[in-house]
């Protein structure tokens, strides 16, 4: 049977699973700080979070960002928390050609790209992330160190990453996970 992102995540959440190791412990705390710091630095008034999962990480960084409008997007309805004032959750496949990703000052995509079922879906999502970002984006995905991990889990892939023109990208290590890189993406010309 072919791997289906939507089926995998729906079943994982139905069985009581979580958004994964990157949404807990030290890595989650680090992500919270990175998002809050950058959002404050760029004066973000809105955040779109692609692959928000169960919303645990977002709940933490939003405590430090009062007044920021947040939209979390996930492929699995089973995991999404209820929407509240200033926080909206949308079920959707952001890598699908027909899905319109909501623009925001800051776009997040943590630990999602390596779940794409094809290079085409991966590349389309990268393009959409950069198009939706009014000021910038934060993206975490596998780097080439993932190839040295041995066999990846069935729901993980290593895809070649390329960025569209019109963006500047700086990469940095994810603490405690040398096979992942945090990419800070900025538009070359602010709208």
C-alpha positions, -999 to +999 in steps of 0.1 A: +000+000+000+013+035-009+020+059+019-007+085+024+001+115+046-036+121+055-043+085+063-012+081+083-018+111+106-056+105+109-049+069+121-020+080+144-042+106+162-072+082+164-050+057+182-040+084+207-007+094+192+008+128+194+024+152+169+057+135+175+090+140+193+096+175+179+065+187+197+076+178+232+105+183+256+136+203+248+130+206+211+095+220+216+108+245+242+135+256+218+110+260+189+088+281+212+116+305+219+127+307+183+092+316+171+085+341+198+119+359+193+116+361+155+079+372+156+088+400+180+119+410+160+099+414+127+068+428+144+046+399+132+009+405+136-001+372+120+012+337+119+002+308+097+014+274+111+015+246+085+013+212+101+004+226+135-006+192+147-021+191+182-012+228+188+010+222+218+040+242+205+017+270+193+000+273+226+034+279+242+047+305+218+014+324+216+016+330+254+045+353+245+028+369+216-005+386+228-026+400+200-010+380+172-036+364+149-028+327+145-040+302+119-030+265+123-033+242+094-032+204+096-040+175+073-056+156+102-089+169+117-084+144+146-057+164+162-068+200+160-078+219+191-109+241+190-106+276+175-107+305+200-104+343+198-073+350+178-066+313+171-082+295+142-076+260+131-081+247+095-082+212+082-064+210+049-036+195+028-013+224+023+007+205-003-023+200-025-024+222-056-059+233-048-054+244-012-048+281-007-025+288+021-034+319+041-008+347+039+007+359+072+036+380+083+053+348+096+048+313+082+059+282+102+064+247+089+081+225+115+088+188+108+063+186+079+083+186+047+099+152+054+064+137+056+055+146+020+048+116-001+066+128-032+092+153-043+065+172-063+043+177-031+074+187-011+084+213-037+049+227-041+047+231-003+081+249-002+068+273-029+035+279-011+053+286+022+075+313+006+045+328-013+023+330+018+050+347+039+046+385+039+079+390+059+094+356+065+091+319+074+107+294+097+110+259+083+125+228+100+132+197+080+158+169+075+192+178+062+216+154+046+225+140+080+192+122+078+207+099+052+233+088+078+205+078+103+200+046+085+164+036+076+139+064+082+105+056+096+078+047+071+062+082+074+095+100+068+113+109+036+144+128+026+137+152-003+161+176-020+153+211-008+155+240-031+142+275-025+123+297-050+139+330-062+132+361-043+140+347-008+171+348+014+177+317+035+199+311+065+202+277+080+211+267+116+213+235+136+184+222+156+199+216+191+200+179+199+190+168+164+220+171+140+199+156+112+175+186+112+180+222+101+161+253+109+158+276+079+150+313+084+135+325+052+131+362+044+116+379+014+143+398-005+119+427-011+093+435+016+058+441+002 
